[in-house]
Amino acid sequence: MSSKPLSNVCRGSDPCWTSGSTTVYDRYLRPVGMILLAAILLITGSYVRTRTLEESDTADWLVLVQLGMCVAGAFVGCSLIRKHSLGGPGGRRLIAFCLAVITSGLFSSYFKLVAGYWVLLVGTGLLCIGLVSSSGTEPSLRRVEALILVTLSLMIVKDTILSLFILEPIEAQDVFRLGEGVTNANLLGLTAALAFCMSLGMPAKSNAARISWFALRGLFAAVILLSRSRIALIAVVVGFVIRLWFSKRNSLRTRSYALGAIPCCIGSLVVLASLTWTMELQPVTALVDFVNRGEGAGEVISLTGRMEIWPYAVQRVFDGTTSLIFGHGYGASKEVLNESNWRASFLAYHSHNTVLELLVATGLLGTLPFLLLVSYSLKWLTRFVELCKSFSVVLALRAIAVIAAILSSTVTESDLATKIGPLMIVFMFYVLALDRQAVFTVESAGEIHAE
């Protein structure tokens, strides 16, 4: 490891960590911020208490704790940002989205609800920006990543135990799905899919560590299967294929056709699986029947009722000029989508499509900056070689695999556009982490690879 102090390479908007004025911020505020981030993950993404449907939009002790944690997170994040930087294009686009959310809320009939969800979003967003911008080296960035992975793992283990052994199963549930009645099966499955992708390439310096990682990945895979979530299964396959592709093709000659080849590979897998299912070949048939949860062809084609929601969501987007530009309010889609909706045979908690949810909730004002943030995260699929000049290959592979896994769920889920939760936090972290590419390249590339 190089013994050269980081202060020798500090320039620009990232002040030296070794200077006396910033020691307090980095030595004390970063650990506090990391504890807050873990706490926000736990209280917003895992089971804490059960409430009836009538109580779902009222404030109680847990809501107040969530708000308090995020306010504290905003304070810590702003303090770190003030001493370091706001970050690159990713951080600025995230801030633009947060500003658009609160602006659109001014035109909403549910402003109090929007304000509460906005506090959760902006507090967590500022905390993530602060923690990432104060990471002067890749090892410090990895510590934040490891914290997130450990927290997700604890959440998955806790919710799995609660679902299997402690909480009563839902009476109306025809087929057992791990996670129903705890958070929900799709969220638990997707969280396990993200944890699986994040665990790939994690350092294991002993046989015991390698066995532990293997066992943990086995747990994540079991949770994905027991949740019987098609979305989670697709996410982990997409993340694994992306990782495999770039681990074998990380030279300048291959980056020009990477974006075209990846969909072809994933499409080939889908076609192969469809053919083997049609021909009733095992074990593909058994796996498809298992994740289909006994649903008939009509229900599968309707994407488990999602097509009942989408037409009404589109209708609510075009209620008028105000709804098209500003939306109905961030976090208010449950109220909006169940208002005189005769199409849906069940309660719609969100639009089950990220773009539709953004349009319903924040209109064009919020949708455009968020899509810019997503497009920014996708650019690294064509610039993987550039990432490897600043980051280790294993971190770069994890980042793009997890981002791809998250974005694979956007067609049928809205987790990135609803209230803050594990998917949004992990997405923000990796997009902001890759934002450090320019800083690491200019200022401390030698330090990173030396460590």
Secondary structure as GFF3:
##gff-version 3
##sequence-region A 1 451
A	DSSP	three_ten_helix	6	8	.	.	.	ID=ss1
A	DSSP	alpha_helix	20	24	.	.	.	ID=ss2
A	DSSP	pi_helix	25	29	.	.	.	ID=ss3
A	DSSP	alpha_helix	30	45	.	.	.	ID=ss4
A	DSSP	three_ten_helix	53	55	.	.	.	ID=ss5
A	DSSP	alpha_helix	61	83	.	.	.	ID=ss6
A	DSSP	alpha_helix	89	105	.	.	.	ID=ss7
A	DSSP	alpha_helix	111	133	.	.	.	ID=ss8
A	DSSP	alpha_helix	138	161	.	.	.	ID=ss9
A	DSSP	pi_helix	162	166	.	.	.	ID=ss10
A	DSSP	alpha_helix	185	199	.	.	.	ID=ss11
A	DSSP	alpha_helix	207	227	.	.	.	ID=ss12
A	DSSP	alpha_helix	230	248	.	.	.	ID=ss13
A	DSSP	three_ten_helix	255	257	.	.	.	ID=ss14
A	DSSP	alpha_helix	258	278	.	.	.	ID=ss15
A	DSSP	alpha_helix	284	292	.	.	.	ID=ss16
A	DSSP	alpha_helix	297	301	.	.	.	ID=ss17
A	DSSP	alpha_helix	306	317	.	.	.	ID=ss18
A	DSSP	alpha_helix	321	326	.	.	.	ID=ss19
A	DSSP	alpha_helix	333	337	.	.	.	ID=ss20
A	DSSP	alpha_helix	354	378	.	.	.	ID=ss21
A	DSSP	three_ten_helix	379	381	.	.	.	ID=ss22
A	DSSP	alpha_helix	384	390	.	.	.	ID=ss23
A	DSSP	alpha_helix	393	407	.	.	.	ID=ss24
A	DSSP	alpha_helix	422	434	.	.	.	ID=ss25
A	DSSP	alpha_helix	437	439	.	.	.	ID=ss26
A	DSSP	pi_helix	440	444	.	.	.	ID=ss27
A	DSSP	alpha_helix	445	450	.	.	.	ID=ss28
###
